[in-house]
Amino acid sequence: MAAKDMAMIGAYAFMAGLLVAIVLGLAPGILSKTYTVLLLGVLGIVVGLLNIQDKELQLYLIANIAFLAGSAGFSAVLAALPIAGFTAYLIAIVQNITLFVAPGAAVVALKALYDLSKD
């Protein structure tokens, strides 16, 4: 498979992961928590393996660290808002996006560690 095809699969996996995270956040009963974690995790790994090139590695990891650190605080802010029903959906979406990006970050970080250890 050509590099361009792999990049397209990675791009589609990223869009699909965000869409799935949003849909499952708005309708949490569609899949069990186990299948939600599995689906989002696999999509995140696919994105990490196929979509992130060496030149994007550092920016991707920084963006992931920022998101993962900020998502906990953002969820706490949302939980404190008085519109309980609506914010529960937003919190679920943020949590699902976290489930999606964390495995990709782990794979890319492992790839970076491997590249660093080769020298």
KANOR-V992772 format. One record per residue. D_FIRST is the distance of its C-alpha to the first C-alpha in Angstrom with 2 decimals. Layout:
BEGIN
D_FIRST
D_FIRST
END
This chain:
BEGIN
0.00
3.80
6.64
8.31
6.40
6.86
10.29
11.08
10.62
12.80
15.19
15.66
16.24
18.81
20.56
20.59
22.02
24.74
25.57
25.84
27.93
30.25
30.64
31.36
33.73
35.62
35.66
35.57
36.71
33.56
31.97
33.73
33.37
31.44
28.75
28.75
28.16
25.46
23.54
23.91
23.20
19.88
18.83
20.14
18.23
14.89
16.03
17.15
14.06
11.43
13.86
16.23
15.87
18.62
20.71
20.83
21.55
25.32
25.77
23.66
25.81
29.00
28.28
27.56
30.72
32.71
31.57
32.14
35.53
36.54
35.55
38.34
40.91
39.69
39.98
43.50
44.46
43.23
45.16
48.29
48.23
50.86
48.61
47.66
45.85
43.57
42.76
41.76
38.83
37.88
38.15
35.93
33.26
33.50
33.32
30.24
28.46
29.54
28.03
24.73
24.63
26.28
23.55
21.01
23.70
24.30
20.72
20.60
24.12
23.25
20.42
23.09
25.64
23.52
22.89
26.64
27.70
25.83
28.35
END
